[in-house]
Amino acid sequence: MRDNAAAHGREGAVLQIDIPDFGTLRLQHLLLDFNGTLACDGMLIEGVAERLRRLAANLTLHVVTADTFGNARAALKDLPCQVVVLDPESQDVAKLAYTERLGRERTVCVGNGRNDRAMLEAAAIGIAVIQAEGSAAGTLAVADVVCPSILDALDLLAHPLRLVATLRS
């Protein structure tokens, strides 16, 4: 795993969400996959950058990626996030370990691939996205929420009552 920068965001910032019959979440970290989640064919999806900037006021942002196209750092260089490029082997294990280091109960994870499944299942909230690249069926099965796009997923965190409406009993 190669780390390119220190985490950005407000130290100690917390996004608290009270969800009836689900629990009270005190989220500090947003952990995202890059290709298939924030980007399509290595290009950042339009609208993602502005949403990430807004969310950075309440969450520390992390992007953990296999960097299939080799340009994740360049695409994210002006955004308030830490970018970690994973070694090719056992990416699912590395993403889970990263989630555990951040603290499962303090982390929301967003992804689409098979290598995202374990981190989504482990996180306080796991959000799967289905976009042009699709989503692995196993990842969808363990997600707490499934969104049709990354923009919708990020908007759930910007408007947490949407999460309450989706996850309450």
DSSP file (Angstrom, degrees, kcal/mol; ACC not computed):
  #  RESIDUE AA STRUCTURE BP1 BP2  ACC     N-H-->O    O-->H-N    N-H-->O    O-->H-N    TCO  KAPPA ALPHA  PHI   PSI    X-CA   Y-CA   Z-CA
    1    1 A M              0   0    0      0, 0.0     2,-0.5     0, 0.0    85,-0.2   0.000 360.0 360.0 360.0 130.9    0.0    0.0    0.0
    2    2 A R  E     -A   85   0A   0     83,-2.7    83,-2.3    85,-0.0     2,-0.4  -0.963 360.0-158.8-117.2 128.0    1.4    3.4   -1.0
    3    3 A D  E     -A   84   0A   0     -2,-0.5    81,-0.2    81,-0.2     3,-0.1  -0.886   8.1-174.0-108.3 129.7    0.1    6.5    0.8
    4    4 A N        +     0   0    0     79,-2.0     2,-0.3    -2,-0.4    -1,-0.1   0.636  60.6   4.8-103.0 -13.1    0.6    9.9   -1.0
    5    5 A A  S    S-     0   0    0     78,-0.3    -1,-0.2     3,-0.0     2,-0.1  -0.994  74.9 -90.5-162.6 161.5   -0.6   12.5    1.5
    6    6 A A        -     0   0    0     -2,-0.3    77,-0.1     1,-0.1     2,-0.1  -0.443  58.7 -89.9 -72.8 154.1   -1.9   13.1    5.0
    7    7 A A        -     0   0    0     -2,-0.1     2,-0.2    75,-0.1    -1,-0.1  -0.367  42.6-149.9 -65.2 143.6   -5.6   13.0    5.5
    8    8 A H        +     0   0    0     53,-0.5    53,-0.3    72,-0.2    74,-0.1  -0.504  47.4  76.4-103.8 177.7   -7.4   16.3    5.1
    9    9 A G  S    S-     0   0    0     -2,-0.2     2,-0.5    51,-0.2    48,-0.2  -0.332  90.2 -45.7 106.4 170.3  -10.6   17.5    6.8
   10   10 A R    >   -     0   0    0     46,-0.9     3,-2.0    49,-0.2     2,-0.2  -0.630  60.5-119.7 -78.4 124.0  -11.3   18.9   10.2
   11   11 A E  T 3  S+     0   0    0     -2,-0.5     3,-0.1     1,-0.3    -1,-0.1  -0.441  98.5  11.6 -61.7 128.3   -9.7   16.8   12.9
   12   12 A G  T 3  S+     0   0    0      1,-0.3    -1,-0.3    -2,-0.2     2,-0.1   0.448  87.9 151.9  83.1   0.0  -12.4   15.4   15.2
   13   13 A A    <   -     0   0    0     -3,-2.0     2,-0.4    15,-0.1    -1,-0.3  -0.397  24.2-168.3 -63.8 140.8  -15.2   16.4   12.8
   14   14 A V        -     0   0    0     -3,-0.1     2,-0.7    45,-0.1    14,-0.2  -0.998  22.4-153.0-137.0 135.6  -18.2   14.0   13.3
   15   15 A L  E     -G   27   0B   0     12,-3.1    12,-2.5    -2,-0.4     2,-0.5  -0.931  23.0-162.8-103.9 108.4  -21.3   13.4   11.3
   16   16 A Q  E     +G   26   0B   0     -2,-0.7     2,-0.4    10,-0.2    10,-0.2  -0.812  11.5 178.1 -98.8 131.2  -23.9   12.2   13.8
   17   17 A I  E     -G   25   0B   0      8,-2.2     8,-3.3    -2,-0.5     2,-0.6  -0.987  16.1-154.7-133.9 122.0  -27.0   10.4   12.4
   18   18 A D  E     -G   24   0B   0     -2,-0.4     6,-0.2     6,-0.2    -2,-0.0  -0.873  15.3-176.6 -98.7 116.7  -29.7    8.9   14.6
   19   19 A I  E >>  -G   23   0B   0      4,-2.5     4,-3.0    -2,-0.6     3,-2.3  -0.949  28.5-119.8-118.7 112.9  -31.5    6.1   12.8
   20   20 A P  T 34 S-     0   0    0      0, 0.0   149,-1.0     0, 0.0    -2,-0.0  -0.235  95.1  -0.9 -53.7 131.8  -34.5    4.5   14.7
   21   21 A D  T 34 S+     0   0    0    147,-0.2   147,-0.0     1,-0.1     0, 0.0   0.591 129.1  68.3  61.6  13.8  -33.9    0.8   15.2
   22   22 A F  T <4 S-     0   0    0     -3,-2.3     2,-0.2     1,-0.1    -1,-0.1   0.589 101.2-117.0-120.5 -41.6  -30.6    1.0   13.4
   23   23 A G  E  <  -G   19   0B   0     -4,-3.0    -4,-2.5     2,-0.1     2,-0.6  -0.642  28.7 -61.0 130.3 175.3  -28.6    3.1   15.9
   24   24 A T  E     -G   18   0B   0     -6,-0.2     2,-0.4    -2,-0.2    -6,-0.2  -0.878  47.8-155.0 -98.2 121.6  -26.7    6.3   16.4
   25   25 A L  E     -G   17   0B   0     -8,-3.3    -8,-2.2    -2,-0.6     2,-0.4  -0.808  14.1-171.6 -98.2 135.7  -23.9    6.7   13.9
   26   26 A R  E     -G   16   0B   0     79,-0.6     2,-0.3    -2,-0.4   -10,-0.2  -0.780  21.4-171.3-122.9  83.6  -20.9    9.0   14.8
   27   27 A L  E     +G   15   0B   0    -12,-2.5   -12,-3.1    -2,-0.4    80,-0.2  -0.592  25.0 160.9 -86.5 134.1  -19.1    9.0   11.5
   28   28 A Q        +     0   0    0     78,-3.0    32,-3.1    -2,-0.3     2,-0.4   0.580  62.0  51.2-117.9 -23.9  -15.6   10.5   11.1
   29   29 A H  E     -bc  60 107A   0     77,-2.4    79,-2.5    30,-0.2     2,-0.5  -0.943  53.0-161.8-127.7 139.8  -14.3    8.9    7.9
   30   30 A L  E     -bc  61 108A   0     30,-2.6    32,-2.7    -2,-0.4     2,-0.5  -0.981  16.6-167.5-115.4 115.8  -15.6    8.5    4.4
   31   31 A L  E     -bc  62 109A   0     77,-2.7    79,-2.4    -2,-0.5     2,-0.4  -0.921  11.5-176.7-109.8 121.5  -13.7    5.7    2.6
   32   32 A L  E     -bc  63 110A   0     30,-2.9    32,-2.4    -2,-0.5     2,-0.2  -0.901  25.3-134.6-124.2 145.8  -14.2    5.5   -1.2
   33   33 A D        -     0   0    0     77,-1.8     5,-0.5    -2,-0.4    32,-0.2  -0.533  19.9-149.6 -80.7 160.5  -13.1    3.3   -4.1
   34   34 A F  S >>>S+     0   0    0     30,-0.3     5,-2.4    -2,-0.2     4,-1.8   0.861  70.4  55.4 -99.4 -74.5  -11.9    5.2   -7.2
   35   35 A N  B 345S+h   39   0C   0      1,-0.3    77,-0.2     3,-0.2     5,-0.2  -0.443 123.0   9.6 -70.9 129.3  -12.6    3.4  -10.5
   36   36 A G  T 345S+     0   0    0      3,-3.0    -1,-0.3    -2,-0.2    95,-0.2   0.215 135.0  51.1  88.3 -14.6  -16.3    2.4  -10.9
   37   37 A T  T <45S+     0   0    0     -3,-1.6   113,-0.2     2,-0.2    -2,-0.2   0.723 127.5   7.8-116.1 -67.8  -17.2    4.6   -7.9
   38   38 A L  T  <5S+     0   0    0     -4,-1.8     7,-2.7    -5,-0.5     2,-0.3   0.669 133.1  34.3 -88.6 -19.6  -15.7    8.1   -8.2
   39   39 A A  E   < -hI  35  44C   0     -5,-2.4    -3,-3.0     5,-0.3     2,-0.4  -0.926  61.7-146.8-137.2 156.1  -14.5    7.7  -11.7
   40   40 A C  E >  S- I   0  43C   0      3,-2.4     3,-1.9    -2,-0.3    -5,-0.1  -0.997  91.3  -9.6-123.0 125.5  -15.4    5.9  -15.0
   41   41 A D  T 3  S-     0   0    0     -2,-0.4    -1,-0.1     1,-0.3     3,-0.1   0.844 131.9 -55.7  53.8  36.1  -12.5    4.8  -17.1
   42   42 A G  T 3  S+     0   0    0      1,-0.2     2,-0.5    -8,-0.0    -1,-0.3   0.425 113.5 116.7  82.4  -1.0  -10.1    6.7  -14.8
   43   43 A M  E <  S-I   40   0C   0     -3,-1.9    -3,-2.4    32,-0.0    -1,-0.2  -0.887  71.9-113.7-106.5 127.5  -11.9   10.0  -15.3
   44   44 A L  E     -I   39   0C   0     -2,-0.5    -5,-0.3    -5,-0.2     2,-0.2  -0.315  37.1-112.6 -57.1 132.7  -13.6   11.7  -12.2
   45   45 A I    >   -     0   0    0     -7,-2.7     3,-2.1     1,-0.1     4,-0.4  -0.473  38.0 -98.5 -71.0 136.5  -17.4   11.8  -12.7
   46   46 A E  T 3  S+     0   0    0      1,-0.3    -1,-0.1    -2,-0.2   105,-0.1  -0.296 108.8  24.3 -57.8 133.1  -18.8   15.3  -13.1
   47   47 A G  T 3> S+     0   0    0     -3,-0.1     4,-1.3   104,-0.0    -1,-0.3   0.164  94.7  98.9  97.2 -16.6  -20.2   16.6   -9.8
   48   48 A V  H <> S+     0   0    0     -3,-2.1     4,-2.7     2,-0.2     5,-0.2   0.929  76.7  55.2 -68.1 -46.1  -18.0   14.4   -7.6
   49   49 A A  H  > S+     0   0    0     -4,-0.4     4,-2.3     1,-0.2     5,-0.2   0.914 108.4  47.0 -57.5 -47.8  -15.4   17.0   -6.8
   50   50 A E  H  > S+     0   0    0      1,-0.2     4,-1.7     2,-0.2    -1,-0.2   0.881 113.2  49.3 -64.5 -36.9  -17.8   19.6   -5.5
   51   51 A R  H  X S+     0   0    0     -4,-1.3     4,-2.5     2,-0.2    -1,-0.2   0.904 109.9  50.9 -68.7 -40.4  -19.6   17.1   -3.3
   52   52 A L  H  X S+     0   0    0     -4,-2.7     4,-1.8     1,-0.2    -2,-0.2   0.911 107.8  53.4 -63.6 -40.9  -16.3   15.8   -1.9
   53   53 A R  H  < S+     0   0    0     -4,-2.3     4,-0.3    -5,-0.2    -1,-0.2   0.915 111.3  46.2 -59.3 -42.5  -15.3   19.3   -1.0
   54   54 A R  H >< S+     0   0    0     -4,-1.7     3,-1.4     1,-0.2     4,-0.3   0.923 111.7  50.1 -66.7 -43.9  -18.6   19.9    0.9
   55   55 A L  H >X S+     0   0    0     -4,-2.5     3,-1.9     1,-0.3     4,-1.9   0.772  94.5  74.0 -67.2 -25.3  -18.4   16.6    2.7
   56   56 A A  T 3< S+     0   0    0     -4,-1.8   -46,-0.9     1,-0.3    -1,-0.3   0.671  83.6  68.8 -64.1 -15.6  -14.8   17.3    3.8
   57   57 A A  T <4 S+     0   0    0     -3,-1.4    -1,-0.3    -4,-0.3    -2,-0.2   0.762 117.0  21.7 -70.6 -24.0  -16.2   19.8    6.3
   58   58 A N  T <4 S+     0   0    0     -3,-1.9     2,-0.3    -4,-0.3    -2,-0.2   0.551 125.9  40.2-120.0 -13.8  -17.8   16.9    8.3
   59   59 A L  S  < S-     0   0    0     -4,-1.9     2,-0.5   -45,-0.1   -30,-0.2  -0.978  73.2-120.7-138.5 148.3  -15.8   13.8    7.4
   60   60 A T  E     -b   29   0A   0    -32,-3.1   -30,-2.6    -2,-0.3     2,-0.4  -0.814  38.8-138.5 -86.3 127.7  -12.2   12.9    6.7
   61   61 A L  E     +bd  30  81A   0     19,-0.6    21,-2.2    -2,-0.5   -53,-0.5  -0.719  24.1 178.2 -99.0 137.1  -12.0   11.6    3.1
   62   62 A H  E     -bd  31  82A   0    -32,-2.7   -30,-2.9    -2,-0.4     2,-0.5  -0.998  12.5-162.8-134.5 135.7  -10.0    8.6    2.0
   63   63 A V  E     -bd  32  83A   0     19,-3.1    21,-3.1    -2,-0.4     2,-0.5  -0.985   8.0-174.5-119.6 120.9   -9.7    7.0   -1.4
   64   64 A V  E     + d   0  84A   0    -32,-2.4   -30,-0.3    -2,-0.5     2,-0.3  -0.970  20.7 161.7-118.0 120.7   -8.3    3.5   -1.5
   65   65 A T  E     - d   0  85A   0     19,-2.6    21,-3.2    -2,-0.5   -32,-0.0  -0.949  54.8-140.3-144.2 152.9   -7.8    2.2   -5.0
   66   66 A A        -     0   0    0     -2,-0.3    -1,-0.1    19,-0.2    19,-0.1   0.606  47.3-141.2 -80.2 -15.9   -6.1   -0.3   -7.3
   67   67 A D    >   -     0   0    0      1,-0.1     3,-1.3     2,-0.1    -2,-0.0   0.935  25.1-176.4  52.9  56.7   -5.7    2.6   -9.7
   68   68 A T  T 3  S+     0   0    0      1,-0.3    -1,-0.1     2,-0.1    -3,-0.0   0.815  81.0  38.8 -50.2 -39.3   -6.4    0.6  -12.8
   69   69 A F  T 3  S-     0   0    0      0, 0.0    -1,-0.3     0, 0.0    -2,-0.1   0.471 106.4-124.9 -97.6  -3.4   -5.8    3.5  -15.1
   70   70 A G  S <  S+     0   0    0     -3,-1.3     4,-0.1     1,-0.1    -2,-0.1   0.670  86.2  91.9  74.9  18.0   -2.9    4.9  -13.2
   71   71 A N     >  +     0   0    0      2,-0.1     4,-2.5     1,-0.1     5,-0.2   0.228  39.6 111.1-129.9  17.1   -4.3    8.4  -12.7
   72   72 A A  H  > S+     0   0    0      1,-0.2     4,-1.8     2,-0.2     5,-0.1   0.927  82.2  49.5 -60.5 -46.2   -6.2    8.5   -9.4
   73   73 A R  H  > S+     0   0    0      1,-0.2     4,-0.7     2,-0.2    -1,-0.2   0.914 113.1  47.0 -60.3 -43.0   -3.7   10.8   -7.7
   74   74 A A  H >4 S+     0   0    0      1,-0.2     3,-0.6     2,-0.2     4,-0.3   0.908 112.1  50.0 -65.5 -41.6   -3.7   13.2  -10.6
   75   75 A A  H 3< S+     0   0    0     -4,-2.5    -1,-0.2     1,-0.2    -2,-0.2   0.797 120.9  35.2 -66.5 -28.3   -7.5   13.2  -10.7
   76   76 A L  H >< S+     0   0    0     -4,-1.8     3,-2.2    -5,-0.2     5,-0.3   0.359  83.2 110.0-106.6   3.7   -7.8   13.8   -7.0
   77   77 A K  T << S+     0   0    0     -4,-0.7    -1,-0.1    -3,-0.6    -2,-0.1   0.763  82.3  43.8 -58.6 -30.1   -4.8   16.1   -6.5
   78   78 A D  T 3  S+     0   0    0     -4,-0.3    -1,-0.3    -3,-0.2    -2,-0.1   0.306  98.5  93.2 -97.0   9.0   -6.9   19.3   -5.8
   79   79 A L  S <  S-     0   0    0     -3,-2.2     2,-2.3     2,-0.1   -29,-0.0  -0.756  85.2-111.4-106.5 151.2   -9.4   17.6   -3.5
   80   80 A P  S    S+     0   0    0      0, 0.0   -19,-0.6     0, 0.0     2,-0.3  -0.413  78.1 106.3 -79.2  67.8   -9.3   17.3    0.3
   81   81 A C  E     - d   0  61A   0     -2,-2.3     2,-0.4    -5,-0.3   -19,-0.2  -0.982  68.5-120.4-145.0 155.7   -8.7   13.5    0.5
   82   82 A Q  E     - d   0  62A   0    -21,-2.2   -19,-3.1    -2,-0.3     2,-0.5  -0.814  29.3-153.6 -91.3 133.7   -6.0   11.0    1.2
   83   83 A V  E     - d   0  63A   0     -2,-0.4   -79,-2.0   -21,-0.2     2,-0.5  -0.949  11.8-175.4-114.4 126.5   -5.2    8.7   -1.7
   84   84 A V  E     -Ad   3  64A   0    -21,-3.1   -19,-2.6    -2,-0.5     2,-0.6  -0.984  11.3-155.1-122.4 122.3   -3.8    5.3   -1.1
   85   85 A V  E     -Ad   2  65A   0    -83,-2.3   -83,-2.7    -2,-0.5   -19,-0.2  -0.867  19.0-141.8 -98.5 124.6   -2.8    3.1   -4.1
   86   86 A L        -     0   0    0    -21,-3.2     5,-0.1    -2,-0.6     4,-0.1  -0.484  16.0-108.2 -86.4 151.5   -2.9   -0.6   -3.3
   87   87 A D        -     0   0    0     -2,-0.2     7,-0.1     2,-0.2    -1,-0.1  -0.401  39.4-107.9 -66.9 156.5   -0.6   -3.3   -4.4
   88   88 A P  S    S+     0   0    0      0, 0.0     3,-0.5     0, 0.0     2,-0.3   0.763  94.3  81.9 -63.7 -26.1   -2.2   -5.6   -7.0
   89   89 A E  S    S-     0   0    0      1,-0.2    -2,-0.2     2,-0.1     5,-0.1  -0.595 103.2  -7.4 -87.4 141.4   -2.5   -8.6   -4.6
   90   90 A S     >  +     0   0    0     -2,-0.3     4,-2.0     1,-0.1    -1,-0.2   0.849  68.2 165.5  51.4  49.3   -5.3   -9.1   -2.0
   91   91 A Q  H  > S+     0   0    0     -3,-0.5     4,-2.6     1,-0.2     5,-0.2   0.852  72.6  57.7 -64.8 -34.7   -6.9   -5.7   -2.5
   92   92 A D  H  > S+     0   0    0      1,-0.2     4,-2.0     2,-0.2    -1,-0.2   0.908 108.2  46.8 -62.0 -40.2  -10.1   -6.8   -0.7
   93   93 A V  H  > S+     0   0    0      2,-0.2     4,-2.5     1,-0.2    -2,-0.2   0.896 112.4  50.2 -67.0 -41.2   -8.0   -7.6    2.4
   94   94 A A  H  X S+     0   0    0     -4,-2.0     4,-2.1     2,-0.2    -2,-0.2   0.891 110.3  49.2 -66.1 -40.1   -6.1   -4.3    2.2
   95   95 A K  H  X S+     0   0    0     -4,-2.6     4,-2.1     2,-0.2    -1,-0.2   0.894 112.1  48.7 -67.1 -39.2   -9.3   -2.3    1.9
   96   96 A L  H  X S+     0   0    0     -4,-2.0     4,-2.5    -5,-0.2    -2,-0.2   0.930 110.4  50.9 -64.3 -45.0  -10.8   -4.1    4.9
   97   97 A A  H  X S+     0   0    0     -4,-2.5     4,-2.2     1,-0.2    -2,-0.2   0.883 109.3  51.3 -60.4 -39.0   -7.6   -3.5    6.9
   98   98 A Y  H  X S+     0   0    0     -4,-2.1     4,-1.9     2,-0.2    -1,-0.2   0.915 109.5  50.3 -64.3 -43.2   -7.8    0.2    6.1
   99   99 A T  H  X S+     0   0    0     -4,-2.1     4,-1.7     1,-0.2    -2,-0.2   0.918 110.5  49.7 -59.7 -44.6  -11.4    0.3    7.3
  100  100 A E  H  < S+     0   0    0     -4,-2.5     4,-0.3     1,-0.2    -1,-0.2   0.879 107.7  53.7 -65.1 -37.9  -10.4   -1.4   10.5
  101  101 A R  H  < S+     0   0    0     -4,-2.2    -1,-0.2     1,-0.2    -2,-0.2   0.889 111.2  46.0 -63.3 -38.4   -7.5    1.0   11.1
  102  102 A L  H  < S-     0   0    0     -4,-1.9    -1,-0.2    -5,-0.1    -2,-0.2   0.820 127.9 -98.6 -71.0 -30.4  -10.0    4.0   10.7
  103  103 A G    ><  -     0   0    0     -4,-1.7     3,-1.8    -5,-0.2     4,-0.4   0.480  19.5-130.1 107.3 107.7  -12.5    2.3   13.0
  104  104 A R  G >  S+     0   0    0      1,-0.3    20,-1.7    -4,-0.3     3,-1.4   0.883 107.9  53.4 -51.2 -44.8  -15.4    0.3   11.5
  105  105 A E  G 3  S+     0   0    0      1,-0.3   -79,-0.6    18,-0.2    -1,-0.3   0.611 112.4  45.1 -71.8 -11.3  -17.9    2.1   13.7
  106  106 A R  G <  S+     0   0    0     -3,-1.8   -78,-3.0   -79,-0.1   -77,-2.4   0.285 101.3  84.9-110.4   7.8  -16.7    5.5   12.6
  107  107 A T  E <   -c   29   0A   0     -3,-1.4    17,-1.7    -4,-0.4    18,-1.1  -0.925  51.5-164.4-125.2 135.4  -16.5    4.8    8.9
  108  108 A V  E     -ce  30 125A   0    -79,-2.5   -77,-2.7    -2,-0.4     2,-0.4  -0.959  20.6-159.4-108.2 132.7  -18.8    4.9    5.9
  109  109 A C  E     -ce  31 126A   0     16,-2.4    18,-3.1    -2,-0.5     2,-0.4  -0.899   8.8-168.2-117.6 143.6  -17.6    3.1    2.8
  110  110 A V  E     +ce  32 127A   0    -79,-2.4   -77,-1.8    -2,-0.4     2,-0.3  -0.997  27.2 125.3-131.4 130.5  -18.6    3.5   -0.8
  111  111 A G  E     - e   0 128A   0     16,-1.9    18,-1.8    -2,-0.4   -75,-0.1  -0.961  40.9-152.3-166.0-179.0  -17.7    1.1   -3.6
  112  112 A N        +     0   0    0     -2,-0.3    24,-2.6    16,-0.2    27,-0.2   0.517  62.7  88.0-137.8 -22.4  -18.9   -1.1   -6.4
  113  113 A G  S >> S-     0   0    0     22,-0.2     3,-1.8   -78,-0.2     4,-0.5  -0.283  81.8-109.3 -91.1 168.9  -16.3   -3.9   -7.0
  114  114 A R  G >4 S+     0   0    0      1,-0.3     3,-1.0     2,-0.2     4,-0.4   0.838 119.8  59.3 -59.3 -33.5  -15.8   -7.3   -5.6
  115  115 A N  G 34 S+     0   0    0      1,-0.2    -1,-0.3     2,-0.1     4,-0.2   0.513 101.5  56.3 -76.6  -2.0  -12.7   -6.0   -3.9
  116  116 A D  G <> S+     0   0    0     -3,-1.8     4,-2.2     2,-0.1     5,-0.2   0.542  81.5  90.7 -97.8 -11.9  -15.0   -3.5   -2.0
  117  117 A R  H <X S+     0   0    0     -3,-1.0     4,-2.4    -4,-0.5     5,-0.2   0.906  85.0  47.1 -55.4 -51.3  -17.3   -6.1   -0.5
  118  118 A A  H  > S+     0   0    0     -4,-0.4     4,-1.9     1,-0.2    -1,-0.2   0.881 112.8  48.8 -63.5 -39.6  -15.4   -6.7    2.8
  119  119 A M  H  > S+     0   0    0     -4,-0.2     4,-1.7     2,-0.2    -1,-0.2   0.890 111.9  49.2 -69.9 -36.5  -15.0   -3.0    3.6
  120  120 A L  H  < S+     0   0    0     -4,-2.2    -2,-0.2     1,-0.2    -1,-0.2   0.908 112.7  47.8 -66.0 -40.7  -18.7   -2.3    2.9
  121  121 A E  H  < S+     0   0    0     -4,-2.4    -2,-0.2    -5,-0.2    -1,-0.2   0.859 114.8  46.1 -67.6 -34.7  -19.8   -5.1    5.1
  122  122 A A  H  < S+     0   0    0     -4,-1.9    -1,-0.2    -5,-0.2    -2,-0.2   0.787  95.1  93.0 -78.8 -29.1  -17.4   -4.1    7.9
  123  123 A A  S  < S-     0   0    0     -4,-1.7     3,-0.2    -5,-0.1   -18,-0.2  -0.125  86.2-115.2 -69.3 160.1  -18.3   -0.3    7.9
  124  124 A A  S    S+     0   0    0    -20,-1.7     2,-0.4   -17,-1.7   -16,-0.2   0.893 111.1  14.4 -57.7 -40.1  -20.9    1.4   10.0
  125  125 A I  E    S-e  108   0A   0    -18,-1.1   -16,-2.4   -21,-0.2     2,-0.5  -0.989  73.9-164.3-136.1 128.1  -22.6    2.1    6.7
  126  126 A G  E     -e  109   0A   0     -2,-0.4    18,-2.1    -3,-0.2    19,-1.9  -0.964   7.2-169.8-112.9 124.3  -21.7    0.4    3.4
  127  127 A I  E     -ef 110 145A   0    -18,-3.1   -16,-1.9    -2,-0.5     2,-0.4  -0.959   3.4-162.2-118.1 121.1  -23.0    2.0    0.3
  128  128 A A  E     -ef 111 146A   0     17,-2.5    19,-2.9    -2,-0.5     2,-0.4  -0.806   7.4-155.0 -98.7 142.7  -22.8    0.2   -3.1
  129  129 A V  E     - f   0 147A   0    -18,-1.8     2,-0.6    -2,-0.4    21,-0.1  -0.927   6.6-155.8-118.4 144.8  -23.1    2.2   -6.3
  130  130 A I        +     0   0    0     17,-2.0     2,-0.2    -2,-0.4     5,-0.1  -0.956  36.1 139.2-119.6 110.7  -24.2    0.9   -9.7
  131  131 A Q  S >  S-     0   0    0     -2,-0.6     3,-1.5     3,-0.4    18,-0.1  -0.391  70.4 -49.4-130.2-154.0  -22.9    3.0  -12.5
  132  132 A A  T 3  S+     0   0    0      1,-0.3     3,-0.1    -2,-0.2   -92,-0.1   0.832 135.9  49.4 -57.6 -34.4  -21.5    2.4  -16.0
  133  133 A E  T 3  S-     0   0    0      1,-0.2    -1,-0.3   -97,-0.2     2,-0.1   0.615 105.9-140.4 -80.5 -12.4  -19.0   -0.2  -14.7
  134  134 A G    <   -     0   0    0     -3,-1.5    -3,-0.4   -98,-0.1     2,-0.3  -0.311  15.8 -91.3  81.2-170.7  -21.8   -2.1  -12.8
  135  135 A S        -     0   0    0     -5,-0.1   -22,-0.2    -3,-0.1     2,-0.2  -0.997  31.5-105.2-144.3 143.3  -21.4   -3.6   -9.3
  136  136 A A     >  -     0   0    0    -24,-2.6     4,-2.1    -2,-0.3     3,-0.4  -0.482  28.5-131.2 -67.9 136.4  -20.4   -7.0   -8.1
  137  137 A A  H  > S+     0   0    0      1,-0.2     4,-2.0     2,-0.2    -1,-0.1   0.876 106.5  53.5 -59.0 -40.3  -23.5   -9.0   -6.9
  138  138 A G  H  > S+     0   0    0      1,-0.2     4,-1.1     2,-0.2    -1,-0.2   0.845 107.0  52.3 -64.5 -33.2  -21.8   -9.9   -3.7
  139  139 A T  H  > S+     0   0    0     -3,-0.4     4,-1.1     1,-0.2     3,-0.5   0.910 108.9  49.5 -68.4 -43.0  -21.0   -6.3   -2.9
  140  140 A L  H  < S+     0   0    0     -4,-2.1     3,-0.4     1,-0.2    -2,-0.2   0.891 106.2  58.4 -59.9 -39.1  -24.6   -5.4   -3.5
  141  141 A A  H  < S+     0   0    0     -4,-2.0    -1,-0.2     1,-0.2    -2,-0.2   0.790 111.4  38.9 -65.1 -29.3  -25.7   -8.2   -1.1
  142  142 A V  H  < S+     0   0    0     -4,-1.1    -1,-0.2    -3,-0.5    -2,-0.2   0.569  91.4 108.5 -98.7  -9.4  -23.7   -6.9    1.9
  143  143 A A     <  -     0   0    0     -4,-1.1   -16,-0.2    -3,-0.4     3,-0.1  -0.340  61.1-147.2 -68.4 146.9  -24.4   -3.1    1.4
  144  144 A D  S    S+     0   0    0    -18,-2.1     2,-0.3     1,-0.3   -17,-0.2   0.814  88.9  17.6 -76.3 -33.3  -26.7   -1.3    3.8
  145  145 A V  E     -f  127   0A   0    -19,-1.9   -17,-2.5     2,-0.0     2,-0.4  -0.992  67.1-154.5-140.0 143.3  -27.8    1.0    0.9
  146  146 A V  E     -f  128   0A   0     -2,-0.3   -17,-0.2   -19,-0.2   -19,-0.1  -0.987  16.0-170.7-119.8 128.6  -27.5    0.7   -2.9
  147  147 A C  E     -f  129   0A   0    -19,-2.9   -17,-2.0    -2,-0.4     3,-0.1  -0.884  28.7-133.5-119.0 149.3  -27.5    3.9   -5.0
  148  148 A P  S    S+     0   0    0      0, 0.0     2,-0.3     0, 0.0   -19,-0.1   0.638  89.2  12.9 -75.6 -12.6  -27.8    4.3   -8.8
  149  149 A S  S  > S-     0   0    0    -21,-0.1     4,-1.9     1,-0.1     5,-0.1  -0.991  71.9-114.3-156.5 161.1  -24.8    6.8   -8.8
  150  150 A I  H  > S+     0   0    0     -2,-0.3     4,-2.9  -113,-0.2     5,-0.3   0.842 115.9  59.6 -64.7 -33.9  -22.0    8.2   -6.7
  151  151 A L  H  > S+     0   0    0      1,-0.2     4,-2.1     2,-0.2    -1,-0.2   0.921 106.6  46.1 -62.4 -42.3  -23.7   11.5   -6.8
  152  152 A D  H  > S+     0   0    0      2,-0.2     4,-1.4     1,-0.2    -1,-0.2   0.898 112.4  51.3 -65.1 -39.9  -26.7   10.0   -5.1
  153  153 A A  H  X S+     0   0    0     -4,-1.9     4,-1.0     1,-0.2     3,-0.3   0.931 112.0  45.3 -63.6 -46.0  -24.5    8.2   -2.6
  154  154 A L  H  X S+     0   0    0     -4,-2.9     4,-1.6     1,-0.2     3,-0.4   0.862 109.0  57.0 -66.6 -35.0  -22.6   11.4   -1.6
  155  155 A D  H  X S+     0   0    0     -4,-2.1     4,-1.9    -5,-0.3    -1,-0.2   0.803  97.0  63.3 -66.5 -28.4  -25.9   13.3   -1.4
  156  156 A L  H  < S+     0   0    0     -4,-1.4     7,-0.5    -3,-0.3     6,-0.3   0.896 107.2  43.6 -59.2 -38.8  -27.1   10.8    1.2
  157  157 A L  H  < S+     0   0    0     -4,-1.0    -2,-0.2    -3,-0.4    -1,-0.2   0.809 112.8  50.8 -78.0 -30.1  -24.3   11.9    3.5
  158  158 A A  H  < S+     0   0    0     -4,-1.6    -2,-0.2     1,-0.3    -1,-0.2   0.767 122.7  33.2 -75.0 -25.9  -24.9   15.6    2.7
  159  159 A H  S >< S+     0   0    0     -4,-1.9     3,-2.4    -5,-0.2     4,-0.5  -0.683  75.2 179.6-128.3  75.2  -28.6   15.1    3.5
  160  160 A P  T 3> S+     0   0    0      0, 0.0     4,-2.0     0, 0.0     3,-0.4   0.661  71.1  74.6 -61.2 -18.7  -28.6   12.5    6.3
  161  161 A L  H 3> S+     0   0    0      1,-0.2     4,-2.4     2,-0.2     5,-0.1   0.786  89.9  61.7 -64.0 -22.9  -32.3   12.4    6.7
  162  162 A R  H <> S+     0   0    0     -3,-2.4     4,-1.6    -6,-0.3    -1,-0.2   0.898 103.9  47.9 -65.8 -39.7  -32.4   10.5    3.4
  163  163 A L  H  > S+     0   0    0     -7,-0.5     4,-2.7    -4,-0.5     5,-0.3   0.907 109.8  52.8 -65.2 -41.4  -30.3    7.8    5.2
  164  164 A V  H  X S+     0   0    0     -4,-2.0     4,-2.0     1,-0.2    -2,-0.2   0.941 108.9  49.4 -58.6 -47.8  -32.7    7.8    8.1
  165  165 A A  H  < S+     0   0    0     -4,-2.4    -1,-0.2     1,-0.2    -2,-0.2   0.844 116.2  43.2 -61.4 -34.4  -35.7    7.3    5.8
  166  166 A T  H  < S+     0   0    0     -4,-1.6    -1,-0.2    -5,-0.1    -2,-0.2   0.866 121.7  34.9 -79.2 -38.1  -33.9    4.4    4.0
  167  167 A L  H  < S+     0   0    0     -4,-2.7    -2,-0.2    -5,-0.1    -3,-0.2   0.574  89.5 102.7-101.6 -10.5  -32.5    2.6    7.1
  168  168 A R     <        0   0    0     -4,-2.0  -147,-0.2    -5,-0.3  -149,-0.0  -0.285 360.0 360.0 -70.9 160.9  -35.1    3.0    9.8
  169  169 A S              0   0    0   -149,-1.0    -1,-0.1     0, 0.0  -148,-0.1   0.429 360.0 360.0 -89.6 360.0  -37.5    0.2   10.7
